[in-house]
Amino acid sequence: MANVFPPIRTESRIPEKLLVELYSVENATHEITSTINVSLHGARVLTKAPWAPDQDVSVRSVPGNLYSRAHIVYCKPLPDQSYSIGLQLLRPTENWPAFS
């Protein structure tokens, strides 16, 4: 996996810990994890396993009714053997947490 660093953001994110499920239709992979920060169009999440950049996934809150299709922008390994994943939200629900 390439060591891709986060690109420069065009909007601010707010710190928000939210339990979410990531799901990949491409390879039937899923993981329950949490966000670190969110905005209307993006989120940063921590994962136990690496996820491929340029992959499309579904992200939904657990529990709750927040949902979006998302595109993985980057996957960066962290010192504690977890991964930081940058998501570009493609169609977030109206009440996505950055604006609740």
ABEGO torsion letter per residue (X at the ends): XBBBBBBBBABBBBBBBBBBBBBBAAAGBBBBBBBABBBAABBBBBBABBBBBGBBBBBBBOBEABBBBBBBABBBBBAAGBBBBBBBBABBBAABAAAX
